[in-house]
Amino acid sequence: MKQNVLKFTAFLLILAGNLSSCSEKLKSDIDTEINIRMVETFDVSPRVLQFYFSTTKIYPCTGYSIGMLCQQSSNIIDISFKGVYEPEICRNSPWYAIGGINLGALSNGTYHLNLYNGEVKHSGELIVSSDSYKVKFVNNPNFRFTNAPLYKIPENTIWGLVGYHKSGSISLVQSFLAELMNLGAEEKSYTPGTYDRFVINKEGNITYPDALWGYYFDQPFIFYYAGSITDLEQLVIKYAHDYGEHISITVNTDKGSVLYSYIYQ
């Protein structure tokens, strides 16, 4: 499992109790830069956009949350950051203060985005299109978008990784990918940039920045696949039963399903 996925998963678990639809109590100003990460929930229809917030400042333990107010009307989104709440009981390791807002399913168009830290206001634009979420926001010391633009994972996309420890297992990896294409998986050109679960580099290849999968070797992949999820699962089961000690397979779908070969061993 790669390191950045683990960190982000931990972030999501901590955030679960803090994600709101624009409501929090008032408090004092925040004296630290706020990082903003856009996340698209792509396994629902229509898809939903969320903003996840984290402070640059590290607090003594997990549980610190960002207080905020949000007002959303027509094409205007106002978010006011009011302070950091300290948990009643301080446990675990030092961590960022975090928070989140569910902006819902946004129609294509341009939204005026106003961010307030106390009396300080920064304005910009959130541009939603059929394939991306883009932000036009002037650099400032209060707010920083960490993954803009965020590209939408195209429908009928599968992606994942085959991990292995011995170089000789590359033939099994190639065999799996060949059989995947025999099922109907097709190579496709994807726009370079950041997606919700991966990055497409300028060469058009899928990458996972700062990945630490735990394997000596790994082969990431991404395909267009409109076939049966059952057929896909059966292929993963076959390789899990026959070659599970040599390779490990993970397959993700744009509908939110994840197939792990180790489950079927």
Contacts in CASP RR format, 6 or more apart in sequence:
PFRMAT RR
TARGET T0000
AUTHOR 0000-0000-0000
METHOD contacts of the structure
MODEL  1
MKQNVLKFTAFLLILAGNLSSCSEKLKSDIDTEINIRMVETFDVSPRVLQ
FYFSTTKIYPCTGYSIGMLCQQSSNIIDISFKGVYEPEICRNSPWYAIGG
INLGALSNGTYHLNLYNGEVKHSGELIVSSDSYKVKFVNNPNFRFTNAPL
YKIPENTIWGLVGYHKSGSISLVQSFLAELMNLGAEEKSYTPGTYDRFVI
NKEGNITYPDALWGYYFDQPFIFYYAGSITDLEQLVIKYAHDYGEHISIT
VNTDKGSVLYSYIYQ
1 213 0 8 1.000
1 214 0 8 1.000
2 208 0 8 1.000
2 210 0 8 1.000
2 211 0 8 1.000
2 212 0 8 1.000
2 213 0 8 1.000
3 210 0 8 1.000
3 211 0 8 1.000
3 212 0 8 1.000
4 208 0 8 1.000
4 209 0 8 1.000
4 210 0 8 1.000
4 211 0 8 1.000
5 208 0 8 1.000
5 211 0 8 1.000
11 52 0 8 1.000
11 54 0 8 1.000
11 98 0 8 1.000
12 52 0 8 1.000
14 62 0 8 1.000
14 63 0 8 1.000
14 95 0 8 1.000
14 98 0 8 1.000
15 52 0 8 1.000
15 98 0 8 1.000
15 99 0 8 1.000
15 100 0 8 1.000
18 65 0 8 1.000
18 66 0 8 1.000
18 98 0 8 1.000
18 99 0 8 1.000
18 100 0 8 1.000
19 50 0 8 1.000
19 99 0 8 1.000
19 100 0 8 1.000
19 101 0 8 1.000
19 102 0 8 1.000
20 68 0 8 1.000
20 70 0 8 1.000
20 99 0 8 1.000
20 100 0 8 1.000
20 101 0 8 1.000
20 102 0 8 1.000
21 70 0 8 1.000
21 101 0 8 1.000
21 102 0 8 1.000
21 104 0 8 1.000
22 68 0 8 1.000
22 69 0 8 1.000
22 70 0 8 1.000
22 71 0 8 1.000
22 72 0 8 1.000
22 79 0 8 1.000
22 101 0 8 1.000
23 69 0 8 1.000
23 70 0 8 1.000
24 66 0 8 1.000
24 67 0 8 1.000
24 68 0 8 1.000
24 69 0 8 1.000
24 82 0 8 1.000
25 67 0 8 1.000
25 82 0 8 1.000
26 69 0 8 1.000
26 82 0 8 1.000
27 67 0 8 1.000
27 82 0 8 1.000
27 83 0 8 1.000
27 84 0 8 1.000
27 85 0 8 1.000
28 82 0 8 1.000
28 83 0 8 1.000
29 81 0 8 1.000
29 82 0 8 1.000
29 83 0 8 1.000
29 117 0 8 1.000
29 118 0 8 1.000
29 119 0 8 1.000
30 55 0 8 1.000
30 66 0 8 1.000
30 81 0 8 1.000
30 82 0 8 1.000
30 83 0 8 1.000
30 84 0 8 1.000
30 117 0 8 1.000
30 118 0 8 1.000
31 57 0 8 1.000
32 55 0 8 1.000
32 56 0 8 1.000
32 57 0 8 1.000
33 55 0 8 1.000
33 56 0 8 1.000
33 57 0 8 1.000
33 141 0 8 1.000
33 142 0 8 1.000
33 143 0 8 1.000
33 144 0 8 1.000
34 53 0 8 1.000
34 54 0 8 1.000
34 55 0 8 1.000
34 56 0 8 1.000
34 66 0 8 1.000
34 81 0 8 1.000
34 117 0 8 1.000
34 142 0 8 1.000
34 143 0 8 1.000
34 144 0 8 1.000
35 53 0 8 1.000
35 54 0 8 1.000
35 55 0 8 1.000
35 56 0 8 1.000
35 144 0 8 1.000
35 146 0 8 1.000
36 51 0 8 1.000
36 52 0 8 1.000
36 53 0 8 1.000
36 143 0 8 1.000
36 144 0 8 1.000
36 145 0 8 1.000
36 146 0 8 1.000
37 51 0 8 1.000
37 52 0 8 1.000
37 53 0 8 1.000
37 54 0 8 1.000
37 145 0 8 1.000
37 146 0 8 1.000
37 147 0 8 1.000
38 49 0 8 1.000
38 50 0 8 1.000
38 51 0 8 1.000
38 52 0 8 1.000
38 133 0 8 1.000
38 135 0 8 1.000
38 145 0 8 1.000
38 147 0 8 1.000
38 148 0 8 1.000
38 150 0 8 1.000
39 49 0 8 1.000
39 50 0 8 1.000
39 51 0 8 1.000
39 52 0 8 1.000
39 150 0 8 1.000
39 196 0 8 1.000
40 47 0 8 1.000
40 48 0 8 1.000
40 49 0 8 1.000
40 50 0 8 1.000
40 133 0 8 1.000
40 150 0 8 1.000
40 152 0 8 1.000
40 153 0 8 1.000
40 196 0 8 1.000
41 47 0 8 1.000
41 48 0 8 1.000
41 49 0 8 1.000
41 50 0 8 1.000
42 152 0 8 1.000
42 153 0 8 1.000
42 196 0 8 1.000
42 254 0 8 1.000
42 256 0 8 1.000
43 254 0 8 1.000
43 255 0 8 1.000
43 256 0 8 1.000
46 105 0 8 1.000
47 105 0 8 1.000
47 152 0 8 1.000
48 102 0 8 1.000
48 103 0 8 1.000
48 104 0 8 1.000
48 105 0 8 1.000
49 103 0 8 1.000
49 104 0 8 1.000
49 105 0 8 1.000
49 106 0 8 1.000
49 128 0 8 1.000
49 133 0 8 1.000
50 100 0 8 1.000
50 101 0 8 1.000
50 102 0 8 1.000
50 103 0 8 1.000
50 104 0 8 1.000
51 79 0 8 1.000
51 100 0 8 1.000
51 101 0 8 1.000
51 103 0 8 1.000
52 98 0 8 1.000
52 99 0 8 1.000
52 100 0 8 1.000
53 66 0 8 1.000
53 68 0 8 1.000
53 81 0 8 1.000
53 98 0 8 1.000
53 99 0 8 1.000
53 100 0 8 1.000
53 101 0 8 1.000
54 96 0 8 1.000
54 97 0 8 1.000
54 98 0 8 1.000
54 99 0 8 1.000
55 64 0 8 1.000
55 66 0 8 1.000
55 84 0 8 1.000
55 96 0 8 1.000
55 97 0 8 1.000
55 98 0 8 1.000
56 96 0 8 1.000
57 96 0 8 1.000
57 97 0 8 1.000
58 94 0 8 1.000
58 95 0 8 1.000
58 96 0 8 1.000
59 84 0 8 1.000
59 86 0 8 1.000
59 94 0 8 1.000
59 95 0 8 1.000
59 96 0 8 1.000
59 97 0 8 1.000
60 90 0 8 1.000
60 94 0 8 1.000
61 87 0 8 1.000
61 90 0 8 1.000
61 91 0 8 1.000
61 92 0 8 1.000
61 93 0 8 1.000
61 94 0 8 1.000
61 95 0 8 1.000
62 87 0 8 1.000
62 91 0 8 1.000
62 92 0 8 1.000
62 93 0 8 1.000
62 95 0 8 1.000
63 87 0 8 1.000
63 90 0 8 1.000
63 95 0 8 1.000
63 97 0 8 1.000
63 98 0 8 1.000
64 84 0 8 1.000
64 85 0 8 1.000
64 86 0 8 1.000
64 87 0 8 1.000
64 95 0 8 1.000
64 96 0 8 1.000
64 97 0 8 1.000
64 98 0 8 1.000
65 84 0 8 1.000
65 85 0 8 1.000
65 87 0 8 1.000
65 97 0 8 1.000
65 98 0 8 1.000
65 99 0 8 1.000
66 81 0 8 1.000
66 83 0 8 1.000
66 84 0 8 1.000
66 85 0 8 1.000
66 97 0 8 1.000
66 98 0 8 1.000
66 99 0 8 1.000
66 100 0 8 1.000
67 81 0 8 1.000
67 82 0 8 1.000
67 83 0 8 1.000
67 84 0 8 1.000
67 85 0 8 1.000
67 99 0 8 1.000
68 79 0 8 1.000
68 80 0 8 1.000
68 81 0 8 1.000
68 82 0 8 1.000
68 99 0 8 1.000
68 100 0 8 1.000
68 101 0 8 1.000
69 79 0 8 1.000
69 80 0 8 1.000
69 82 0 8 1.000
70 77 0 8 1.000
70 78 0 8 1.000
70 79 0 8 1.000
70 80 0 8 1.000
70 101 0 8 1.000
71 77 0 8 1.000
71 78 0 8 1.000
72 78 0 8 1.000
72 103 0 8 1.000
75 109 0 8 1.000
75 110 0 8 1.000
75 111 0 8 1.000
75 112 0 8 1.000
76 111 0 8 1.000
76 112 0 8 1.000
76 114 0 8 1.000
77 103 0 8 1.000
77 111 0 8 1.000
77 112 0 8 1.000
77 113 0 8 1.000
77 114 0 8 1.000
77 126 0 8 1.000
78 114 0 8 1.000
78 116 0 8 1.000
79 101 0 8 1.000
79 113 0 8 1.000
79 114 0 8 1.000
79 115 0 8 1.000
79 116 0 8 1.000
80 116 0 8 1.000
80 118 0 8 1.000
81 115 0 8 1.000
81 116 0 8 1.000
81 117 0 8 1.000
81 118 0 8 1.000
82 118 0 8 1.000
84 97 0 8 1.000
85 97 0 8 1.000
106 126 0 8 1.000
106 128 0 8 1.000
107 128 0 8 1.000
108 128 0 8 1.000
108 129 0 8 1.000
108 130 0 8 1.000
109 127 0 8 1.000
109 128 0 8 1.000
109 129 0 8 1.000
110 125 0 8 1.000
110 126 0 8 1.000
110 127 0 8 1.000
110 128 0 8 1.000
111 125 0 8 1.000
111 126 0 8 1.000
111 127 0 8 1.000
111 128 0 8 1.000
112 123 0 8 1.000
112 124 0 8 1.000
112 125 0 8 1.000
113 123 0 8 1.000
113 124 0 8 1.000
113 125 0 8 1.000
113 126 0 8 1.000
113 135 0 8 1.000
113 137 0 8 1.000
114 121 0 8 1.000
114 122 0 8 1.000
114 123 0 8 1.000
114 124 0 8 1.000
115 121 0 8 1.000
115 122 0 8 1.000
115 123 0 8 1.000
115 142 0 8 1.000
115 143 0 8 1.000
116 122 0 8 1.000
117 142 0 8 1.000
117 143 0 8 1.000
120 142 0 8 1.000
122 137 0 8 1.000
122 138 0 8 1.000
122 140 0 8 1.000
122 142 0 8 1.000
122 143 0 8 1.000
124 135 0 8 1.000
124 136 0 8 1.000
124 137 0 8 1.000
124 138 0 8 1.000
125 135 0 8 1.000
125 136 0 8 1.000
125 137 0 8 1.000
126 133 0 8 1.000
126 134 0 8 1.000
126 135 0 8 1.000
127 133 0 8 1.000
127 134 0 8 1.000
127 135 0 8 1.000
127 136 0 8 1.000
130 152 0 8 1.000
131 151 0 8 1.000
131 152 0 8 1.000
131 154 0 8 1.000
131 191 0 8 1.000
132 149 0 8 1.000
132 150 0 8 1.000
132 151 0 8 1.000
132 152 0 8 1.000
132 191 0 8 1.000
133 148 0 8 1.000
133 149 0 8 1.000
133 150 0 8 1.000
133 152 0 8 1.000
134 148 0 8 1.000
134 149 0 8 1.000
135 145 0 8 1.000
135 148 0 8 1.000
135 149 0 8 1.000
137 143 0 8 1.000
137 145 0 8 1.000
137 148 0 8 1.000
147 194 0 8 1.000
149 193 0 8 1.000
149 194 0 8 1.000
150 194 0 8 1.000
150 195 0 8 1.000
150 196 0 8 1.000
151 191 0 8 1.000
151 193 0 8 1.000
151 194 0 8 1.000
151 195 0 8 1.000
151 200 0 8 1.000
152 195 0 8 1.000
152 196 0 8 1.000
153 195 0 8 1.000
153 196 0 8 1.000
153 197 0 8 1.000
153 254 0 8 1.000
154 190 0 8 1.000
154 224 0 8 1.000
154 254 0 8 1.000
155 254 0 8 1.000
156 224 0 8 1.000
156 225 0 8 1.000
156 226 0 8 1.000
156 227 0 8 1.000
156 254 0 8 1.000
157 222 0 8 1.000
157 223 0 8 1.000
157 224 0 8 1.000
157 225 0 8 1.000
157 253 0 8 1.000
157 254 0 8 1.000
158 185 0 8 1.000
158 222 0 8 1.000
158 223 0 8 1.000
158 225 0 8 1.000
158 232 0 8 1.000
158 251 0 8 1.000
158 252 0 8 1.000
158 253 0 8 1.000
158 254 0 8 1.000
159 197 0 8 1.000
159 198 0 8 1.000
159 206 0 8 1.000
159 220 0 8 1.000
159 221 0 8 1.000
159 222 0 8 1.000
159 223 0 8 1.000
159 251 0 8 1.000
159 252 0 8 1.000
160 206 0 8 1.000
160 220 0 8 1.000
160 221 0 8 1.000
160 222 0 8 1.000
160 250 0 8 1.000
160 251 0 8 1.000
160 252 0 8 1.000
161 208 0 8 1.000
161 213 0 8 1.000
161 218 0 8 1.000
161 219 0 8 1.000
161 220 0 8 1.000
161 221 0 8 1.000
161 249 0 8 1.000
161 250 0 8 1.000
162 173 0 8 1.000
162 176 0 8 1.000
162 177 0 8 1.000
162 218 0 8 1.000
162 219 0 8 1.000
162 221 0 8 1.000
162 247 0 8 1.000
162 248 0 8 1.000
162 249 0 8 1.000
162 250 0 8 1.000
163 173 0 8 1.000
163 213 0 8 1.000
163 215 0 8 1.000
163 217 0 8 1.000
163 218 0 8 1.000
163 219 0 8 1.000
163 247 0 8 1.000
163 248 0 8 1.000
163 249 0 8 1.000
164 170 0 8 1.000
164 172 0 8 1.000
164 173 0 8 1.000
164 215 0 8 1.000
164 216 0 8 1.000
164 217 0 8 1.000
164 218 0 8 1.000
164 219 0 8 1.000
164 246 0 8 1.000
164 247 0 8 1.000
164 248 0 8 1.000
165 215 0 8 1.000
165 216 0 8 1.000
165 217 0 8 1.000
166 216 0 8 1.000
166 217 0 8 1.000
166 246 0 8 1.000
167 216 0 8 1.000
167 217 0 8 1.000
169 217 0 8 1.000
169 243 0 8 1.000
169 246 0 8 1.000
169 247 0 8 1.000
170 217 0 8 1.000
170 219 0 8 1.000
172 239 0 8 1.000
172 243 0 8 1.000
172 246 0 8 1.000
172 247 0 8 1.000
173 219 0 8 1.000
173 247 0 8 1.000
176 235 0 8 1.000
176 239 0 8 1.000
176 247 0 8 1.000
176 249 0 8 1.000
177 219 0 8 1.000
177 221 0 8 1.000
179 235 0 8 1.000
180 221 0 8 1.000
180 223 0 8 1.000
180 225 0 8 1.000
180 232 0 8 1.000
180 235 0 8 1.000
181 187 0 8 1.000
181 223 0 8 1.000
183 225 0 8 1.000
183 227 0 8 1.000
183 231 0 8 1.000
183 232 0 8 1.000
183 235 0 8 1.000
184 225 0 8 1.000
184 226 0 8 1.000
184 227 0 8 1.000
185 223 0 8 1.000
185 224 0 8 1.000
185 225 0 8 1.000
186 223 0 8 1.000
186 224 0 8 1.000
186 225 0 8 1.000
187 223 0 8 1.000
187 224 0 8 1.000
188 222 0 8 1.000
188 223 0 8 1.000
188 224 0 8 1.000
189 204 0 8 1.000
190 200 0 8 1.000
190 204 0 8 1.000
190 206 0 8 1.000
190 222 0 8 1.000
191 200 0 8 1.000
192 200 0 8 1.000
192 201 0 8 1.000
192 202 0 8 1.000
192 204 0 8 1.000
193 199 0 8 1.000
193 200 0 8 1.000
193 201 0 8 1.000
197 252 0 8 1.000
198 206 0 8 1.000
198 207 0 8 1.000
198 208 0 8 1.000
198 220 0 8 1.000
198 222 0 8 1.000
199 206 0 8 1.000
199 207 0 8 1.000
199 208 0 8 1.000
199 209 0 8 1.000
200 206 0 8 1.000
200 207 0 8 1.000
200 222 0 8 1.000
201 207 0 8 1.000
205 220 0 8 1.000
206 220 0 8 1.000
206 221 0 8 1.000
206 222 0 8 1.000
207 220 0 8 1.000
208 220 0 8 1.000
211 218 0 8 1.000
215 248 0 8 1.000
225 232 0 8 1.000
225 253 0 8 1.000
229 253 0 8 1.000
229 255 0 8 1.000
229 257 0 8 1.000
232 251 0 8 1.000
232 253 0 8 1.000
232 259 0 8 1.000
233 259 0 8 1.000
236 249 0 8 1.000
236 251 0 8 1.000
236 259 0 8 1.000
236 260 0 8 1.000
236 261 0 8 1.000
236 264 0 8 1.000
237 261 0 8 1.000
237 264 0 8 1.000
239 247 0 8 1.000
239 249 0 8 1.000
239 261 0 8 1.000
240 249 0 8 1.000
240 261 0 8 1.000
240 262 0 8 1.000
240 263 0 8 1.000
240 264 0 8 1.000
240 265 0 8 1.000
241 264 0 8 1.000
241 265 0 8 1.000
244 261 0 8 1.000
244 262 0 8 1.000
244 265 0 8 1.000
247 261 0 8 1.000
248 260 0 8 1.000
248 261 0 8 1.000
248 262 0 8 1.000
249 259 0 8 1.000
249 260 0 8 1.000
249 261 0 8 1.000
250 258 0 8 1.000
250 259 0 8 1.000
250 260 0 8 1.000
250 261 0 8 1.000
251 258 0 8 1.000
251 259 0 8 1.000
252 258 0 8 1.000
252 259 0 8 1.000
END
